Every structure is written in C-alpha cells, then in structure tokens.
Amino acid sequence: MDGRQFPRIPLVSVTVVASEQHSGHSVLLDLSRTGPKLSSTLPLQPSDYVALNLSLPFREPSLQVVLAAVRWVQGRNFGVEFIQITDSEQSRLKDFLDTQPTPNTSPSATTAPHAPVSLDTSPRTA
C-alpha cells in the first residue's frame, strides 16, 4: 500500500460532481473509505468543495456525498476527501468496498498456504 489508511479500489464508473460554480460528469477511477480519485474536464482547484453522486457498479441507488473537498488536481485527474456523508451512506460505502478485491492481493492470499512446489526437473536416483 502507499501509506494510506484505507486501500484504494480501482473502478471505472460515472460520477456527478457539483460545486457552487460548476457541475458535470466525471469518471470514477478509484475509491477508498475516505474519498475517490476522479477524472473530469471541470475546472476544479484544490480546496474547492463539491457534492458527489457516485454510481457504484451493481449498486442502486447512487451513493450520495453531501460535502467533499478537492485535495489535489493533476491535469484532468483530482483527488477528493469525503467531509460530510450520512451514516447510512458511509455504511453502504463500507459494505461495497468490503466486497471488492484490493490491489496486489489474490483470492489465494486468503486461503491456507500450499506446500512448496519444486521446479527441479533433474532425474532423481532412489
């Protein structure tokens, strides 16, 4: 992990972003319990405040975030930190993230370890 408190889950989905000056669609690139990474042509700046409507794959209705702060902007990509989200939406977010595989893990990482496999192909003598 990159020193973050919660893992970032890669996703591709549509999000509606609304600030006092601008509103429009963005692409959700990844998501954690504390906020997403988005991509958009909206002219946002660090310290802007936005409301979010996140469409999560296979989940209805969309996740509503009342208030979030833009923390960084790099080209079209920007990172947002959740500031105000209802308890029920926070619970939905946690439930969704708990069902997603985290990067750099595989399903076998949660199973019992297997016996070591030898790649030695030399003939054996008895």
Rosetta constraint file for C-alpha pairs under 8 A:
AtomPair CA 1 CA 7 HARMONIC 6.83 0.50
AtomPair CA 6 CA 32 HARMONIC 6.10 0.50
AtomPair CA 6 CA 33 HARMONIC 6.42 0.50
AtomPair CA 6 CA 34 HARMONIC 7.50 0.50
AtomPair CA 7 CA 32 HARMONIC 5.96 0.50
AtomPair CA 7 CA 102 HARMONIC 6.76 0.50
AtomPair CA 7 CA 103 HARMONIC 7.86 0.50
AtomPair CA 8 CA 30 HARMONIC 5.95 0.50
AtomPair CA 8 CA 31 HARMONIC 5.25 0.50
AtomPair CA 8 CA 32 HARMONIC 4.70 0.50
AtomPair CA 8 CA 102 HARMONIC 7.36 0.50
AtomPair CA 8 CA 103 HARMONIC 7.68 0.50
AtomPair CA 9 CA 30 HARMONIC 5.21 0.50
AtomPair CA 9 CA 31 HARMONIC 5.16 0.50
AtomPair CA 9 CA 32 HARMONIC 6.23 0.50
AtomPair CA 9 CA 97 HARMONIC 7.44 0.50
AtomPair CA 9 CA 100 HARMONIC 7.18 0.50
AtomPair CA 9 CA 101 HARMONIC 7.49 0.50
AtomPair CA 9 CA 102 HARMONIC 5.89 0.50
AtomPair CA 9 CA 103 HARMONIC 6.76 0.50
AtomPair CA 10 CA 29 HARMONIC 5.98 0.50
AtomPair CA 10 CA 30 HARMONIC 4.20 0.50
AtomPair CA 10 CA 31 HARMONIC 6.61 0.50
AtomPair CA 10 CA 103 HARMONIC 7.69 0.50
AtomPair CA 11 CA 28 HARMONIC 6.42 0.50
AtomPair CA 11 CA 29 HARMONIC 5.16 0.50
AtomPair CA 11 CA 30 HARMONIC 4.97 0.50
AtomPair CA 11 CA 31 HARMONIC 7.09 0.50
AtomPair CA 12 CA 27 HARMONIC 6.58 0.50
AtomPair CA 12 CA 28 HARMONIC 5.38 0.50
AtomPair CA 12 CA 29 HARMONIC 5.25 0.50
AtomPair CA 12 CA 30 HARMONIC 7.29 0.50
AtomPair CA 13 CA 27 HARMONIC 5.69 0.50
AtomPair CA 13 CA 28 HARMONIC 5.01 0.50
AtomPair CA 13 CA 29 HARMONIC 7.25 0.50
AtomPair CA 13 CA 54 HARMONIC 7.88 0.50
AtomPair CA 13 CA 55 HARMONIC 6.15 0.50
AtomPair CA 13 CA 56 HARMONIC 6.60 0.50
AtomPair CA 13 CA 57 HARMONIC 6.99 0.50
AtomPair CA 14 CA 25 HARMONIC 6.76 0.50
AtomPair CA 14 CA 26 HARMONIC 5.98 0.50
AtomPair CA 14 CA 27 HARMONIC 4.87 0.50
AtomPair CA 14 CA 28 HARMONIC 5.86 0.50
AtomPair CA 14 CA 54 HARMONIC 6.82 0.50
AtomPair CA 14 CA 55 HARMONIC 5.73 0.50
AtomPair CA 15 CA 25 HARMONIC 5.63 0.50
AtomPair CA 15 CA 26 HARMONIC 5.14 0.50
AtomPair CA 15 CA 27 HARMONIC 5.85 0.50
AtomPair CA 15 CA 28 HARMONIC 6.09 0.50
AtomPair CA 15 CA 52 HARMONIC 6.86 0.50
AtomPair CA 15 CA 53 HARMONIC 5.59 0.50
AtomPair CA 15 CA 54 HARMONIC 4.66 0.50
AtomPair CA 15 CA 55 HARMONIC 5.83 0.50
AtomPair CA 16 CA 23 HARMONIC 7.33 0.50
AtomPair CA 16 CA 24 HARMONIC 5.73 0.50
AtomPair CA 16 CA 25 HARMONIC 4.59 0.50
AtomPair CA 16 CA 26 HARMONIC 6.13 0.50
AtomPair CA 16 CA 52 HARMONIC 5.71 0.50
AtomPair CA 16 CA 53 HARMONIC 5.00 0.50
AtomPair CA 16 CA 54 HARMONIC 6.64 0.50
AtomPair CA 17 CA 23 HARMONIC 5.48 0.50
AtomPair CA 17 CA 24 HARMONIC 5.58 0.50
AtomPair CA 17 CA 25 HARMONIC 6.08 0.50
AtomPair CA 17 CA 26 HARMONIC 6.75 0.50
AtomPair CA 17 CA 50 HARMONIC 6.39 0.50
AtomPair CA 17 CA 51 HARMONIC 5.91 0.50
AtomPair CA 17 CA 52 HARMONIC 4.91 0.50
AtomPair CA 17 CA 53 HARMONIC 6.72 0.50
AtomPair CA 18 CA 22 HARMONIC 5.92 0.50
AtomPair CA 18 CA 23 HARMONIC 4.07 0.50
AtomPair CA 18 CA 24 HARMONIC 6.55 0.50
AtomPair CA 18 CA 50 HARMONIC 5.32 0.50
AtomPair CA 18 CA 51 HARMONIC 5.20 0.50
AtomPair CA 18 CA 52 HARMONIC 6.55 0.50
AtomPair CA 19 CA 23 HARMONIC 5.97 0.50
AtomPair CA 19 CA 48 HARMONIC 7.57 0.50
AtomPair CA 19 CA 49 HARMONIC 6.16 0.50
AtomPair CA 19 CA 50 HARMONIC 4.48 0.50
AtomPair CA 19 CA 51 HARMONIC 6.47 0.50
AtomPair CA 20 CA 50 HARMONIC 7.66 0.50
AtomPair CA 22 CA 42 HARMONIC 7.01 0.50
AtomPair CA 22 CA 43 HARMONIC 7.85 0.50
AtomPair CA 23 CA 42 HARMONIC 7.49 0.50
AtomPair CA 24 CA 42 HARMONIC 7.08 0.50
AtomPair CA 25 CA 40 HARMONIC 6.98 0.50
AtomPair CA 26 CA 38 HARMONIC 6.32 0.50
AtomPair CA 26 CA 39 HARMONIC 5.49 0.50
AtomPair CA 26 CA 40 HARMONIC 4.60 0.50
AtomPair CA 26 CA 41 HARMONIC 7.69 0.50
AtomPair CA 27 CA 38 HARMONIC 5.47 0.50
AtomPair CA 27 CA 39 HARMONIC 5.09 0.50
AtomPair CA 27 CA 40 HARMONIC 6.50 0.50
AtomPair CA 28 CA 36 HARMONIC 6.93 0.50
AtomPair CA 28 CA 37 HARMONIC 6.29 0.50
AtomPair CA 28 CA 38 HARMONIC 4.67 0.50
AtomPair CA 28 CA 39 HARMONIC 6.68 0.50
AtomPair CA 28 CA 54 HARMONIC 7.72 0.50
AtomPair CA 29 CA 36 HARMONIC 7.29 0.50
AtomPair CA 29 CA 37 HARMONIC 5.44 0.50
AtomPair CA 29 CA 38 HARMONIC 5.39 0.50
AtomPair CA 29 CA 39 HARMONIC 7.04 0.50
AtomPair CA 30 CA 36 HARMONIC 5.53 0.50
AtomPair CA 30 CA 37 HARMONIC 5.21 0.50
AtomPair CA 30 CA 38 HARMONIC 7.25 0.50
AtomPair CA 31 CA 35 HARMONIC 5.93 0.50
AtomPair CA 31 CA 36 HARMONIC 4.20 0.50
AtomPair CA 31 CA 37 HARMONIC 6.40 0.50
AtomPair CA 32 CA 36 HARMONIC 6.09 0.50
AtomPair CA 32 CA 97 HARMONIC 7.32 0.50
AtomPair CA 33 CA 90 HARMONIC 7.98 0.50
AtomPair CA 33 CA 93 HARMONIC 6.90 0.50
AtomPair CA 33 CA 94 HARMONIC 6.59 0.50
AtomPair CA 33 CA 97 HARMONIC 7.58 0.50
AtomPair CA 34 CA 81 HARMONIC 5.72 0.50
AtomPair CA 34 CA 82 HARMONIC 5.58 0.50
AtomPair CA 35 CA 79 HARMONIC 7.37 0.50
AtomPair CA 35 CA 80 HARMONIC 5.41 0.50
AtomPair CA 35 CA 81 HARMONIC 4.50 0.50
AtomPair CA 35 CA 82 HARMONIC 5.21 0.50
AtomPair CA 36 CA 79 HARMONIC 6.03 0.50
AtomPair CA 36 CA 80 HARMONIC 5.60 0.50
AtomPair CA 36 CA 81 HARMONIC 7.08 0.50
AtomPair CA 37 CA 77 HARMONIC 6.97 0.50
AtomPair CA 37 CA 78 HARMONIC 5.75 0.50
AtomPair CA 37 CA 79 HARMONIC 4.52 0.50
AtomPair CA 37 CA 80 HARMONIC 6.40 0.50
AtomPair CA 38 CA 77 HARMONIC 5.58 0.50
AtomPair CA 38 CA 78 HARMONIC 5.41 0.50
AtomPair CA 38 CA 79 HARMONIC 6.33 0.50
AtomPair CA 38 CA 80 HARMONIC 7.75 0.50
AtomPair CA 39 CA 76 HARMONIC 5.25 0.50
AtomPair CA 39 CA 77 HARMONIC 4.23 0.50
AtomPair CA 39 CA 78 HARMONIC 6.25 0.50
AtomPair CA 40 CA 76 HARMONIC 5.32 0.50
AtomPair CA 40 CA 77 HARMONIC 6.55 0.50
AtomPair CA 41 CA 76 HARMONIC 5.83 0.50
AtomPair CA 42 CA 76 HARMONIC 7.93 0.50
AtomPair CA 44 CA 48 HARMONIC 6.57 0.50
AtomPair CA 44 CA 70 HARMONIC 7.58 0.50
AtomPair CA 44 CA 73 HARMONIC 7.49 0.50
AtomPair CA 45 CA 70 HARMONIC 6.73 0.50
AtomPair CA 45 CA 72 HARMONIC 7.33 0.50
AtomPair CA 45 CA 73 HARMONIC 6.41 0.50
AtomPair CA 46 CA 69 HARMONIC 7.65 0.50
AtomPair CA 46 CA 70 HARMONIC 4.93 0.50
AtomPair CA 46 CA 71 HARMONIC 4.93 0.50
AtomPair CA 46 CA 72 HARMONIC 5.10 0.50
AtomPair CA 46 CA 73 HARMONIC 6.35 0.50
AtomPair CA 47 CA 69 HARMONIC 5.93 0.50
AtomPair CA 47 CA 70 HARMONIC 5.34 0.50
AtomPair CA 47 CA 71 HARMONIC 6.07 0.50
AtomPair CA 48 CA 69 HARMONIC 5.86 0.50
AtomPair CA 48 CA 70 HARMONIC 5.35 0.50
AtomPair CA 49 CA 67 HARMONIC 6.66 0.50
AtomPair CA 49 CA 68 HARMONIC 5.63 0.50
AtomPair CA 49 CA 69 HARMONIC 4.58 0.50
AtomPair CA 49 CA 70 HARMONIC 6.22 0.50
AtomPair CA 50 CA 66 HARMONIC 7.97 0.50
AtomPair CA 50 CA 67 HARMONIC 5.73 0.50
AtomPair CA 50 CA 68 HARMONIC 5.27 0.50
AtomPair CA 50 CA 69 HARMONIC 6.29 0.50
AtomPair CA 50 CA 70 HARMONIC 7.44 0.50
AtomPair CA 51 CA 64 HARMONIC 7.83 0.50
AtomPair CA 51 CA 65 HARMONIC 5.73 0.50
AtomPair CA 51 CA 66 HARMONIC 5.16 0.50
AtomPair CA 51 CA 67 HARMONIC 4.90 0.50
AtomPair CA 51 CA 68 HARMONIC 6.07 0.50
AtomPair CA 52 CA 63 HARMONIC 7.92 0.50
AtomPair CA 52 CA 64 HARMONIC 5.96 0.50
AtomPair CA 52 CA 65 HARMONIC 4.97 0.50
AtomPair CA 52 CA 66 HARMONIC 6.80 0.50
AtomPair CA 52 CA 67 HARMONIC 7.38 0.50
AtomPair CA 52 CA 68 HARMONIC 7.46 0.50
AtomPair CA 53 CA 62 HARMONIC 6.01 0.50
AtomPair CA 53 CA 63 HARMONIC 5.65 0.50
AtomPair CA 53 CA 64 HARMONIC 4.81 0.50
AtomPair CA 53 CA 65 HARMONIC 6.38 0.50
AtomPair CA 54 CA 62 HARMONIC 5.37 0.50
AtomPair CA 54 CA 63 HARMONIC 4.93 0.50
AtomPair CA 54 CA 64 HARMONIC 6.47 0.50
AtomPair CA 54 CA 65 HARMONIC 7.87 0.50
AtomPair CA 55 CA 59 HARMONIC 7.43 0.50
AtomPair CA 55 CA 60 HARMONIC 7.78 0.50
AtomPair CA 55 CA 61 HARMONIC 7.65 0.50
AtomPair CA 55 CA 62 HARMONIC 4.68 0.50
AtomPair CA 55 CA 63 HARMONIC 6.43 0.50
AtomPair CA 56 CA 60 HARMONIC 7.58 0.50
AtomPair CA 56 CA 62 HARMONIC 6.46 0.50
AtomPair CA 56 CA 63 HARMONIC 7.20 0.50
AtomPair CA 63 CA 89 HARMONIC 6.37 0.50
AtomPair CA 63 CA 92 HARMONIC 7.75 0.50
AtomPair CA 63 CA 93 HARMONIC 7.49 0.50
AtomPair CA 64 CA 85 HARMONIC 7.31 0.50
AtomPair CA 64 CA 89 HARMONIC 6.76 0.50
AtomPair CA 65 CA 82 HARMONIC 7.15 0.50
AtomPair CA 65 CA 84 HARMONIC 6.58 0.50
AtomPair CA 65 CA 85 HARMONIC 5.01 0.50
AtomPair CA 65 CA 86 HARMONIC 7.62 0.50
AtomPair CA 65 CA 89 HARMONIC 7.69 0.50
AtomPair CA 66 CA 83 HARMONIC 7.91 0.50
AtomPair CA 66 CA 84 HARMONIC 5.45 0.50
AtomPair CA 66 CA 85 HARMONIC 5.56 0.50
AtomPair CA 66 CA 86 HARMONIC 7.76 0.50
AtomPair CA 67 CA 82 HARMONIC 6.49 0.50
AtomPair CA 67 CA 83 HARMONIC 5.39 0.50
AtomPair CA 67 CA 84 HARMONIC 4.82 0.50
AtomPair CA 67 CA 85 HARMONIC 6.91 0.50
AtomPair CA 68 CA 80 HARMONIC 6.19 0.50
AtomPair CA 68 CA 81 HARMONIC 5.39 0.50
AtomPair CA 68 CA 82 HARMONIC 4.39 0.50
AtomPair CA 68 CA 83 HARMONIC 4.82 0.50
AtomPair CA 68 CA 84 HARMONIC 6.61 0.50
AtomPair CA 69 CA 80 HARMONIC 5.42 0.50
AtomPair CA 69 CA 81 HARMONIC 5.24 0.50
AtomPair CA 69 CA 82 HARMONIC 6.61 0.50
AtomPair CA 69 CA 83 HARMONIC 6.69 0.50
AtomPair CA 70 CA 78 HARMONIC 6.96 0.50
AtomPair CA 70 CA 79 HARMONIC 5.89 0.50
AtomPair CA 70 CA 80 HARMONIC 4.44 0.50
AtomPair CA 70 CA 81 HARMONIC 6.51 0.50
AtomPair CA 71 CA 78 HARMONIC 7.45 0.50
AtomPair CA 71 CA 79 HARMONIC 5.60 0.50
AtomPair CA 71 CA 80 HARMONIC 5.57 0.50
AtomPair CA 71 CA 81 HARMONIC 6.67 0.50
AtomPair CA 72 CA 78 HARMONIC 5.47 0.50
AtomPair CA 72 CA 79 HARMONIC 5.33 0.50
AtomPair CA 72 CA 80 HARMONIC 7.44 0.50
AtomPair CA 73 CA 77 HARMONIC 5.89 0.50
AtomPair CA 73 CA 78 HARMONIC 4.26 0.50
AtomPair CA 73 CA 79 HARMONIC 6.64 0.50
AtomPair CA 74 CA 78 HARMONIC 6.03 0.50
AtomPair CA 85 CA 89 HARMONIC 6.32 0.50
AtomPair CA 85 CA 90 HARMONIC 6.24 0.50
AtomPair CA 86 CA 90 HARMONIC 6.09 0.50
AtomPair CA 87 CA 91 HARMONIC 6.10 0.50
AtomPair CA 88 CA 92 HARMONIC 6.27 0.50
AtomPair CA 89 CA 93 HARMONIC 6.09 0.50
AtomPair CA 90 CA 94 HARMONIC 6.18 0.50
AtomPair CA 91 CA 95 HARMONIC 6.13 0.50
AtomPair CA 92 CA 96 HARMONIC 6.12 0.50
AtomPair CA 93 CA 97 HARMONIC 6.15 0.50
AtomPair CA 94 CA 98 HARMONIC 5.99 0.50
AtomPair CA 95 CA 99 HARMONIC 6.63 0.50
AtomPair CA 96 CA 100 HARMONIC 6.84 0.50
AtomPair CA 101 CA 105 HARMONIC 7.09 0.50
AtomPair CA 101 CA 106 HARMONIC 7.54 0.50
AtomPair CA 105 CA 109 HARMONIC 6.33 0.50
AtomPair CA 106 CA 110 HARMONIC 7.69 0.50
AtomPair CA 107 CA 111 HARMONIC 7.34 0.50
AtomPair CA 108 CA 112 HARMONIC 7.90 0.50
